[in-house]
Amino acid sequence: MIPYGISDFRDIKLNNYYYIDKTHFISKVESYGRYLFFIRPRRFGKSLFLNMLALYYDIYFKDEFDAVFGDCYIANHKTKEASSYYILKFDFSAVSTKGDINDNFNSYCNIRIEHFIKKYKFDIEIHRDRPVHENLNIIFSELRLLNVPLYIMIDEYDNFINNILMHDEHDYEKLVSSKDEALYKEFFKLLKAGTTDNASSLKKMFITGVSPLAMFDVTSGSNIGTNITNELAFYDAVGINQNELSQIFSHYDLEKEQSKIDEWYNHYKFHEEVEETIYNTDMILYYIKSIVLTGKPPRNLIDLNVRTDYSKLRYLVYTNNQLNGNFNTLQRLFGDGHVTSLALKDSFSAFEMKNSDNFTSLLYYLGLTTIEKVARGEYYFKIPNQTIRIIMAEYIQKALTENKIFNINLIEFQKTIQEFAYDKSLGMFNYLAHEIEEKTKVRDYIDGENFIKGFLIAYLSLSPFYAVLTEEERNKGFVDIYLKKAPNITDDIVEAIIELKYIPRSKFSQTKLSEQITQATQQIKRYGLKASEKGIVIIFSGWEMVYCGFVQVKL
């Protein structure tokens, strides 16, 4: 069975779901320290990984060890610490952001502590009306006297607090401030104290999340323990690597499907020194589940579960109701194909997110960009795949619309893309060009070819018919924009290689235009066109499209 949406490790193993064995990371986890912090984007399998660790170390499930782990790597490589800890586990995605946040956090954590006491039958009394850090301190003190080794695990430590940040910065500040009886901050202060206390019962911690923001703000810039996020040893601890992907497609006899999904779900890179890229776990299982159950790819190639709420990014690209430098970073990402930074920061405050380097690093942690390369000490980040490109294009489209910079009828525009796909009509380019001319405010943002290119890529990406690829290598050249048929489209539709040129308005002439048409046409001919492809030359001068036409090539 396919474990889509299931993060209960015990359930997966005992009920014969397909499991990608990650137990060989257990010894690495032990070797890297006692208090670990691990960040990955949403839907990569962090919760399943944490639940695997929880079951492995939990003394409560000692008698089930062979039944659960018998066919895993760790069965023959068992460590001394197996089944030797008392596990206190929290999942902060379960904390409600409705109503009083402190009360919600306090109530959730105290319920988890009560469950811990009952599970292991400890004779310890706590009170739900007490602040959680006080009850946790009682647990630490009592367990120290009993010489009980405690392992605390926190899944999605930043889930609810990030939601608060993106909707109300003041509420976020109260939660991480020491001035306002911030229970969230007091909780982590106590954990930090527990890692340094003599003879503490708190022997181990493992904390997961999607960004370092909250940890920086609640621990005064010093993370608890060791941050293994960017360690080479853990680059594929979650997600699916190439070998694991081949095994799962072979298991379901779907080898012919494997080559269709690279542009949509692959190309995450979590360390600059590795060549191998990683697939998003949720995306792969979503695709395979559809093939197995229906014999077809999913109708929508983007699982709604991998979308990051637009409002979260919106908070970061607006200042005083205007688009700021972070929005310019998104534009460069589409136009240049990458953004750069001299550092991949692993520690920074939520209050410093208007800093472009911090914003660039946050895009990486959220999975909206990934490492392309490191050159001359500078990180290059790119959009990993078509799924994320569409999600980012939607962000840009909504931001331009909300700020009354560029608003078009998306249904009408998508209809023109359909007409191109089936009828080879160039109307979609004419439609966009006409709207750019009509919406005068957008002209203030047009400062060269990269804006036009990024603009086209963003809006073409809103189509359900194509993967919109950039810098695709063809015959030792790189295509500006390549429209490749999506794997869930079974009809014969046209694909396209687009060569885009730009002439500054101050330098425009008919001679210059002819030169650019000739140059672009020659480039497309060098790329070589397949029977299913059309070559298209598009030339802009400022905000005006001055040429759009097919390239005639004998096949």
C-alpha positions as CSV (number, residue, x, y, z in Angstrom):
1,M,0.0,0.0,0.0
2,I,1.1,3.6,-0.6
3,P,1.6,5.6,2.6
4,Y,0.5,8.9,1.1
5,G,-0.3,11.4,3.9
6,I,0.7,8.9,6.6
7,S,3.4,9.8,9.1
8,D,2.7,7.1,11.7
9,F,5.8,4.9,11.4
10,R,4.4,2.1,13.5
11,D,1.2,2.0,11.4
12,I,3.2,2.0,8.2
13,K,5.4,-0.9,9.3
14,L,2.8,-3.1,11.0
15,N,0.2,-2.7,8.2
16,N,2.6,-3.4,5.3
17,Y,2.7,0.1,3.7
18,Y,5.6,0.8,1.4
19,Y,8.5,2.2,3.4
20,I,11.7,3.9,2.2
21,D,14.2,2.7,4.8
22,K,15.8,5.6,6.5
23,T,17.0,3.7,9.6
24,H,20.6,3.9,8.5
25,F,20.5,7.5,9.7
26,I,20.0,6.5,13.3
27,S,23.7,5.9,14.0
28,K,24.4,9.3,12.3
29,V,21.9,11.0,14.6
30,E,23.6,9.5,17.6
31,S,27.1,10.6,16.4
32,Y,26.1,14.2,15.8
33,G,25.1,15.0,19.3
34,R,22.5,14.8,21.9
35,Y,20.4,17.9,21.1
36,L,19.7,18.2,17.4
37,F,17.8,20.7,15.2
38,F,16.7,19.8,11.7
39,I,15.0,22.0,9.0
40,R,13.4,20.8,5.8
41,P,10.5,22.2,3.6
42,R,7.0,21.0,4.1
43,R,5.9,17.5,3.0
44,F,9.3,16.0,2.8
45,G,8.8,13.4,5.5
46,K,10.1,15.1,8.6
47,S,7.3,13.8,10.8
48,L,7.7,10.2,9.6
49,F,11.5,10.5,10.3
50,L,10.9,11.8,13.8
51,N,8.3,9.1,14.5
52,M,10.8,6.5,13.3
53,L,13.3,7.8,15.8
54,A,10.7,7.9,18.5
55,L,9.7,4.3,18.1
56,Y,13.4,3.2,17.9
57,Y,14.3,4.8,21.2
58,D,11.1,4.3,23.1
59,I,11.3,1.8,26.0
60,Y,7.5,1.5,25.9
61,F,7.7,-0.2,22.5
62,K,10.7,-2.4,23.3
63,D,8.7,-5.7,22.8
64,E,7.6,-4.6,19.3
65,F,11.1,-3.9,18.1
66,D,11.6,-6.9,15.9
67,A,8.1,-6.7,14.5
68,V,8.6,-3.1,13.4
69,F,12.3,-3.0,12.5
70,G,12.9,-6.6,11.6
71,D,13.2,-5.9,7.8
72,C,15.0,-2.6,8.2
73,Y,18.7,-1.8,8.0
74,I,18.9,-1.0,11.7
75,A,17.8,-4.6,12.6
76,N,21.4,-5.8,11.9
77,H,23.0,-2.6,13.1
78,K,21.3,-1.9,16.4
79,T,22.9,0.7,18.6
80,K,23.3,0.5,22.4
81,E,20.7,3.3,22.9
82,A,17.8,1.4,21.2
83,S,14.6,1.1,23.3
84,S,16.2,2.9,26.3
85,Y,14.5,6.3,26.6
86,Y,11.2,7.7,27.8
87,I,9.8,9.8,24.9
88,L,8.0,13.1,25.5
89,K,6.8,14.2,22.1
90,F,5.1,17.4,20.9
91,D,3.7,18.4,17.6
92,F,3.3,22.2,17.5
93,S,1.3,22.0,14.3
94,A,-1.6,20.9,16.6
95,V,-1.5,24.3,18.5
96,S,-4.5,26.4,17.4
97,T,-3.9,30.0,16.4
98,K,-7.5,31.0,17.1
99,G,-8.2,32.9,20.3
100,D,-5.6,33.3,23.1
101,I,-2.4,31.9,21.8
102,N,-0.7,31.5,25.2
103,D,-3.7,29.6,26.5
104,N,-3.8,27.4,23.4
105,F,0.0,26.6,23.6
106,N,-0.2,26.0,27.4
107,S,-3.3,23.7,27.1
108,Y,-1.8,21.6,24.2
109,C,1.6,21.1,26.0
110,N,0.1,20.2,29.3
111,I,-2.1,17.6,27.7
112,R,1.0,16.1,26.1
113,I,2.7,16.0,29.5
114,E,-0.3,14.4,31.1
115,H,-0.3,11.7,28.3
116,F,3.5,11.1,29.0
117,I,2.8,10.6,32.7
118,K,-0.1,8.1,32.0
119,K,1.8,6.3,29.3
120,Y,4.7,5.4,31.5
121,K,2.7,5.2,34.8
122,F,4.7,7.8,36.7
123,D,3.4,9.0,40.0
124,I,3.8,12.7,39.2
125,E,1.2,15.4,39.7
126,I,0.9,18.4,37.5
127,H,-1.8,21.0,37.0
128,R,-3.3,22.1,33.7
129,D,-3.8,25.6,34.9
130,R,-0.1,26.0,35.6
131,P,2.2,27.4,32.8
132,V,3.7,24.6,30.8
133,H,7.3,25.4,31.7
134,E,6.5,25.0,35.4
135,N,5.0,21.6,34.8
136,L,7.9,20.7,32.6
137,N,10.3,21.7,35.4
138,I,8.4,19.4,37.7
139,I,8.9,16.5,35.2
140,F,12.6,17.2,34.9
141,S,13.0,17.3,38.7
142,E,11.0,14.1,39.4
143,L,12.7,12.2,36.6
144,R,16.1,13.2,37.8
145,L,15.3,11.6,41.2
146,L,14.1,8.5,39.5
147,N,17.2,8.4,37.2
148,V,14.9,8.2,34.1
149,P,16.5,9.2,30.8
150,L,14.2,11.6,28.9
151,Y,14.2,12.2,25.2
152,I,12.1,15.2,24.1
153,M,11.0,15.4,20.4
154,I,9.3,18.4,18.9
155,D,7.8,18.2,15.4
156,E,7.1,21.4,13.5
157,Y,8.3,23.5,16.3
158,D,7.6,26.7,14.3
159,N,4.4,25.8,12.6
160,F,1.9,27.8,14.6
161,I,4.2,30.6,15.5
162,N,5.1,31.2,11.8
163,N,1.4,31.4,11.0
164,I,1.1,34.1,13.7
165,L,4.1,36.0,12.4
166,M,2.7,36.2,8.9
167,H,-0.6,37.5,10.1
168,D,0.3,39.7,13.0
169,E,3.9,40.6,13.8
170,H,2.8,42.1,17.2
171,D,1.3,38.8,18.4
172,Y,4.5,37.1,17.3
173,E,6.6,39.5,19.2
174,K,4.6,38.8,22.4
175,L,5.2,35.1,22.0
176,V,9.0,35.4,21.7
177,S,9.4,38.4,24.0
178,S,10.5,37.9,27.7
179,K,8.4,41.0,28.7
180,D,4.9,39.6,28.2
181,E,4.8,36.3,30.0
182,A,5.6,34.6,26.7
183,L,5.0,30.9,27.4
184,Y,6.5,29.8,24.1
185,K,9.8,31.5,25.0
186,E,9.7,30.3,28.5
187,F,9.2,26.7,27.2
188,F,12.4,26.9,25.2
189,K,14.3,28.7,27.9
190,L,13.6,25.7,30.2
191,L,14.7,23.2,27.5
192,K,17.9,25.1,27.0
193,A,18.5,25.1,30.8
194,G,17.9,21.4,30.8
195,T,20.7,20.8,28.3
196,T,23.2,22.4,30.7
197,D,22.0,21.3,34.1
198,N,24.1,18.8,36.0
199,A,22.7,15.3,36.1
200,S,19.6,16.4,34.1
201,S,17.1,13.8,33.1
202,L,16.9,15.5,29.7
203,K,19.4,13.4,27.8
204,K,18.4,14.0,24.2
205,M,16.3,16.3,22.0
206,F,15.3,16.3,18.3
207,I,13.5,19.3,16.9
208,T,12.2,19.7,13.4
209,G,10.8,22.8,11.6
210,V,10.8,24.6,8.3
211,S,12.8,27.7,9.2
212,P,15.3,28.9,11.8
213,L,13.4,32.1,12.6
214,A,11.5,31.2,15.8
215,M,14.5,29.4,17.2
216,F,16.7,32.4,16.8
217,D,14.1,34.7,18.4
218,V,13.3,32.5,21.4
219,T,16.9,31.5,22.2
220,S,18.5,34.9,21.7
221,G,20.3,33.8,18.5
222,S,21.7,30.6,19.9
223,N,20.0,27.4,18.7
224,I,19.6,24.6,21.2
225,G,22.3,22.1,20.5
226,T,23.6,21.2,17.0
227,N,21.9,22.3,13.8
228,I,22.3,19.4,11.4
229,T,20.2,21.0,8.6
230,N,23.1,21.8,6.3
231,E,25.3,18.9,7.2
232,L,26.4,16.7,4.3
233,A,25.6,13.5,6.2
234,F,21.9,14.4,6.3
235,Y,21.2,15.8,2.8
236,D,18.9,12.9,2.0
237,A,17.7,12.0,5.5
238,V,14.2,12.9,4.3
239,G,12.9,13.2,0.7
240,I,13.6,10.5,-1.9
241,N,16.9,10.1,-3.6
242,Q,17.5,8.7,-7.1
243,N,18.1,5.1,-5.9
244,E,15.0,5.2,-3.7
245,L,12.9,6.6,-6.5
246,S,14.0,3.7,-8.8
247,Q,13.1,1.2,-6.2
248,I,9.6,2.5,-5.5
249,F,8.8,2.8,-9.3
250,S,10.1,-0.7,-9.8
251,H,8.0,-2.0,-6.9
252,Y,4.8,-0.7,-8.5
253,D,6.0,-1.7,-12.0
254,L,5.9,2.0,-13.2
255,E,9.4,2.4,-14.6
256,K,8.0,4.0,-17.8
257,E,6.5,6.8,-15.6
258,Q,9.7,7.7,-13.8
259,S,11.2,9.9,-16.6
260,K,8.0,12.0,-16.8
261,I,8.2,13.6,-13.4
262,D,11.7,15.2,-13.1
263,E,10.6,18.6,-14.1
264,W,7.7,18.6,-11.7
265,Y,9.0,17.0,-8.4
266,N,12.8,16.8,-8.5
267,H,15.9,19.0,-8.2
268,Y,16.1,19.8,-4.5
269,K,19.7,20.1,-3.4
270,F,20.4,20.3,0.3
271,H,24.2,20.5,0.2
272,E,26.5,22.2,-2.3
273,E,28.9,19.3,-2.5
274,V,26.5,16.7,-3.7
275,E,25.6,16.1,-7.3
276,E,22.5,14.1,-6.6
277,T,19.2,15.9,-6.3
278,I,16.2,14.9,-4.1
279,Y,12.5,14.4,-4.9
280,N,9.7,15.7,-2.6
281,T,8.2,12.7,-0.9
282,D,4.7,13.9,-0.9
283,M,4.8,14.8,-4.6
284,I,6.0,11.4,-5.6
285,L,3.5,9.5,-3.5
286,Y,0.7,11.7,-4.7
287,Y,1.7,10.9,-8.3
288,I,2.1,7.2,-7.8
289,K,-1.1,6.9,-5.8
290,S,-3.0,8.3,-8.8
291,I,-1.3,6.0,-11.3
292,V,-1.9,2.9,-9.2
293,L,-5.6,3.7,-8.4
294,T,-6.7,5.2,-11.8
295,G,-4.0,4.2,-14.3
296,K,-3.5,7.9,-15.0
297,P,-1.4,10.8,-13.6
298,P,-3.3,13.1,-11.3
299,R,-5.6,15.6,-13.0
300,N,-3.8,18.4,-11.2
301,L,0.0,17.7,-11.0
302,I,0.3,19.9,-8.0
303,D,-0.9,18.5,-4.7
304,L,-2.6,21.2,-2.7
305,N,-0.8,20.0,0.4
306,V,2.6,21.3,-0.9
307,R,1.4,24.8,-1.4
308,T,2.6,27.3,1.1
309,D,-0.1,29.8,2.0
310,Y,0.3,32.9,-0.1
311,S,-0.3,35.1,2.8
312,K,2.9,33.9,4.4
313,L,5.0,35.2,1.6
314,R,2.8,38.3,1.1
315,Y,3.9,39.5,4.6
316,L,7.5,39.4,3.4
317,V,7.1,41.3,0.1
318,Y,5.0,44.2,1.3
319,T,6.1,47.3,3.3
320,N,3.7,50.1,4.0
321,N,1.3,48.6,1.4
322,Q,3.9,48.7,-1.3
323,L,6.0,45.9,-2.9
324,N,9.5,46.0,-1.5
325,G,13.0,44.7,-2.3
326,N,12.0,41.1,-1.5
327,F,9.5,41.2,-4.4
328,N,12.3,42.4,-6.6
329,T,14.2,39.3,-5.5
330,L,11.3,37.1,-6.7
331,Q,11.3,39.0,-10.1
332,R,15.1,38.4,-10.5
333,L,14.5,34.7,-9.6
334,F,12.2,34.4,-12.6
335,G,14.1,36.6,-15.0
336,D,17.7,35.6,-14.3
337,G,16.8,32.0,-13.4
338,H,18.6,32.4,-10.0
339,V,19.3,34.7,-7.1
340,T,22.6,34.8,-5.2
341,S,23.9,35.3,-1.7
342,L,27.3,35.2,-0.2
343,A,26.0,33.0,2.6
344,L,23.4,30.4,3.4
345,K,22.3,31.7,6.8
346,D,21.2,29.2,9.4
347,S,20.3,31.7,12.1
348,F,18.5,35.0,11.7
349,S,15.5,36.8,13.3
350,A,12.0,37.1,11.9
351,F,12.4,40.9,12.5
352,E,15.2,41.0,10.0
353,M,13.3,39.5,7.0
354,K,13.4,42.7,5.0
355,N,17.1,42.0,4.6
356,S,17.5,40.5,1.2
357,D,20.1,37.9,2.2
358,N,17.9,36.7,5.0
359,F,14.9,36.5,2.6
360,T,17.0,34.6,0.1
361,S,17.9,32.0,2.8
362,L,14.3,31.8,3.9
363,L,13.2,30.9,0.4
364,Y,15.6,28.0,0.4
365,Y,14.4,26.7,3.8
366,L,10.8,26.9,2.7
367,G,11.7,24.8,-0.4
368,L,10.8,27.7,-2.8
369,T,14.4,27.7,-4.1
370,T,17.2,25.2,-3.9
371,I,21.0,25.3,-4.3
372,E,22.1,25.4,-7.9
373,K,25.8,25.8,-7.3
374,V,28.4,27.7,-5.3
375,A,30.9,29.8,-7.4
376,R,33.6,32.1,-6.1
377,G,32.2,31.8,-2.6
378,E,28.7,32.8,-3.7
379,Y,25.5,30.7,-3.4
380,Y,23.3,30.5,-6.5
381,F,19.7,29.6,-5.7
382,K,17.1,28.5,-8.3
383,I,13.5,27.4,-8.4
384,P,13.7,23.6,-8.1
385,N,10.9,22.4,-10.4
386,Q,7.7,23.2,-12.2
387,T,5.5,22.6,-9.2
388,I,7.3,25.3,-7.2
389,R,7.5,27.6,-10.3
390,I,3.7,27.5,-10.6
391,I,3.3,28.2,-6.9
392,M,5.8,31.1,-7.1
393,A,4.1,32.4,-10.3
394,E,0.8,32.5,-8.4
395,Y,2.5,34.6,-5.7
396,I,3.8,37.1,-8.2
397,Q,0.4,37.3,-10.0
398,K,-1.5,37.9,-6.8
399,A,1.0,40.5,-5.6
400,L,0.8,42.4,-8.8
401,T,-3.0,42.2,-8.7
402,E,-3.4,43.2,-5.1
403,N,-1.0,46.2,-5.5
404,K,-3.0,47.2,-8.6
405,I,0.1,47.0,-10.8
406,F,-1.1,44.3,-13.3
407,N,-4.4,42.6,-13.3
408,I,-5.7,40.4,-16.1
409,N,-8.5,38.0,-16.6
410,L,-6.7,34.7,-16.0
411,I,-9.5,32.6,-17.4
412,E,-9.3,34.5,-20.7
413,F,-5.5,34.3,-20.7
414,Q,-5.5,30.5,-20.0
415,K,-7.9,30.1,-22.9
416,T,-5.3,31.7,-25.2
417,I,-2.7,29.2,-24.0
418,Q,-5.2,26.4,-24.8
419,E,-5.5,27.8,-28.3
420,F,-1.8,27.8,-28.7
421,A,-1.5,24.2,-27.5
422,Y,-4.1,22.8,-29.8
423,D,-4.3,25.4,-32.7
424,K,-0.7,26.8,-32.7
425,S,-2.2,30.3,-32.2
426,L,0.2,33.1,-31.0
427,G,-2.7,34.9,-29.3
428,M,-1.4,34.3,-25.8
429,F,1.7,36.5,-26.5
430,N,-0.4,39.1,-28.1
431,Y,-2.9,39.0,-25.2
432,L,-0.1,39.6,-22.6
433,A,1.6,42.3,-24.8
434,H,-1.7,44.2,-25.1
435,E,-2.4,44.0,-21.4
436,I,1.1,45.3,-20.6
437,E,0.5,48.3,-22.9
438,E,-2.9,48.9,-21.3
439,K,-1.8,48.6,-17.7
440,T,0.5,51.6,-17.6
441,K,1.6,51.1,-13.9
442,V,3.5,47.9,-14.8
443,R,5.7,49.9,-17.1
444,D,7.5,51.4,-14.1
445,Y,8.8,47.8,-13.3
446,I,10.1,47.1,-16.8
447,D,13.8,47.7,-16.8
448,G,15.2,45.2,-19.3
449,E,15.1,41.8,-20.8
450,N,15.1,40.0,-17.5
451,F,11.9,41.6,-16.3
452,I,10.1,40.7,-19.5
453,K,11.5,37.2,-19.4
454,G,10.5,36.7,-15.8
455,F,7.1,38.2,-16.5
456,L,6.4,35.8,-19.4
457,I,7.7,32.8,-17.4
458,A,5.5,33.7,-14.4
459,Y,2.3,34.0,-16.4
460,L,3.0,31.1,-18.8
461,S,3.6,29.0,-15.7
462,L,-0.1,29.5,-14.8
463,S,-1.0,27.1,-17.6
464,P,-2.1,23.5,-16.9
465,F,-0.7,22.3,-20.3
466,Y,3.0,22.9,-19.9
467,A,6.1,22.7,-17.8
468,V,7.8,26.1,-18.4
469,L,11.6,25.4,-18.4
470,T,14.3,28.0,-18.5
471,E,17.9,27.6,-19.7
472,E,17.2,24.2,-21.1
473,E,20.4,22.9,-22.7
474,R,20.1,22.1,-26.4
475,N,23.0,21.4,-28.8
476,K,25.5,23.4,-26.6
477,G,23.1,26.3,-26.3
478,F,20.5,27.3,-23.7
479,V,16.9,27.9,-24.6
480,D,15.3,31.1,-23.1
481,I,11.9,29.5,-22.5
482,Y,10.8,25.9,-23.3
483,L,7.2,24.9,-23.1
484,K,7.2,21.2,-22.5
485,K,4.0,19.2,-22.5
486,A,2.9,18.2,-18.9
487,P,2.8,14.5,-18.2
488,N,-0.9,14.4,-17.4
489,I,-1.7,15.8,-20.9
490,T,-2.4,12.8,-23.3
491,D,-3.5,14.9,-26.3
492,D,-1.0,15.8,-29.0
493,I,-0.3,19.4,-28.3
494,V,2.5,21.6,-29.7
495,E,5.6,22.3,-27.6
496,A,7.7,25.4,-28.1
497,I,11.2,26.8,-27.9
498,I,11.0,30.5,-27.4
499,E,13.9,32.9,-28.0
500,L,13.4,36.3,-26.4
501,K,15.2,39.5,-27.3
502,Y,15.0,42.9,-25.9
503,I,15.8,46.3,-27.4
504,P,15.9,49.4,-25.2
505,R,13.5,52.0,-26.4
506,S,16.3,54.5,-26.8
507,K,18.1,52.2,-29.2
508,F,15.2,50.8,-31.3
509,S,15.3,50.9,-35.1
510,Q,14.0,48.7,-37.9
511,T,17.6,47.7,-38.6
512,K,18.2,46.7,-35.0
513,L,14.9,44.8,-35.0
514,S,15.9,42.9,-38.2
515,E,19.3,42.0,-36.7
516,Q,17.6,40.6,-33.5
517,I,15.1,38.6,-35.5
518,T,17.9,37.1,-37.6
519,Q,20.0,36.3,-34.5
520,A,17.1,34.7,-32.6
521,T,16.1,32.6,-35.6
522,Q,19.6,31.3,-36.1
523,Q,19.8,30.4,-32.4
524,I,16.6,28.4,-32.6
525,K,17.8,26.6,-35.7
526,R,21.0,25.6,-33.8
527,Y,18.9,24.2,-31.0
528,G,17.1,21.8,-33.4
529,L,13.4,21.3,-33.3
530,K,11.6,18.1,-32.8
531,A,8.4,17.2,-34.8
532,S,6.3,18.2,-31.8
533,E,8.0,21.6,-31.3
534,K,7.6,25.1,-32.8
535,G,10.3,27.8,-32.6
536,I,9.1,31.2,-31.7
537,V,10.9,34.6,-31.7
538,I,9.6,37.3,-29.4
539,I,11.2,40.8,-29.3
540,F,10.3,43.5,-26.9
541,S,11.3,47.2,-26.9
542,G,10.6,48.6,-23.5
543,W,7.0,47.5,-22.7
544,E,6.1,47.0,-26.3
545,M,6.2,43.7,-28.1
546,V,7.6,44.7,-31.5
547,Y,7.8,41.2,-33.0
548,C,6.3,37.7,-32.5
549,G,6.5,35.0,-35.0
550,F,7.2,31.3,-35.7
551,V,10.5,30.2,-37.1
552,Q,10.2,28.1,-40.2
553,V,12.5,25.1,-40.0
554,K,12.7,22.1,-42.3
555,L,12.5,18.9,-40.1
